C-alpha cells in the first residue's frame, strides 16, 4: 500500500500576495508519507489521525494522509 499527502493552503488576500495552494505528493511508503506530514506541520509529529490544520502566514494549511492502492 502507498500513501499520498494532500495539502491545501487558504490565505487571506488582504494579508498576503501569495495565492491559495493545493498539492498532492507522489505516492510514498507510510514512513516517507508520515515524514512529509511532520515536515509540513512544523517539524513535530501531529496528533491523531488527521486531517491536521496549522496556521501559516496569512492563512491556514490543511494536511491529509490518504492511502492509495498500488
N, C-alpha and C positions, 0 to 999 in steps of 0.2 A: 504494500500500500504506500502511496505517495501522499504528500501534503503540500498545499499551497497556502501562502499568506496573502490575504486580501486587505488592502489598506485604502481608507477613504479619508481625505482631509477636507474639512469645510472651513472656510475663512471668512471673516468679516471684511467686505470690500472697503469699508471706511478706514480700516486699521492697517491694511497691507496692499501691496500692488501685485502679490502673487495670487494666482487663481487656484481654484479647487483642484485636487489631485485624486485620481482613482488609479489603483495599481494592483496587479495580481502577479505574484512571483512565479517563476518557473517551478515545476514540481521538485520537492526535496524529500529526503528521508525525514522521519519525525524529528530526529535530533537537530538536523540542519534547519528545519522549519521553526522549531522552538527557539533556536539560537537567533534567528532573524526576528521573531516576535520580541525576544528580550532586547535586542538592539533597538528596534523601533519604539519600544516602550520605555526607553530611558536607561537601559543597562541593568535593570533589576527584573528578576523573573516575575511575571504577572501572576496574580492570584486567580483561582477559579478557572472555569472552562472557557471564558470569553463570551462574546467579544469584549475587548478591552478598550477603554477610552482614555486618552491623555490630552492634556492641554498643550497646545503649540502656540507659537507667536501668531496672534490674530485669529485663533480659532481652536479647532479640536480635531484630533486624529482618532479614528476607529480602526482597530486591528482585529482581524478574524483569522482563525486557523481552520482550514477545511480539508477533509480527506478527499482524495480522488482515487478512482480505480485505475490501475495500470492497463 
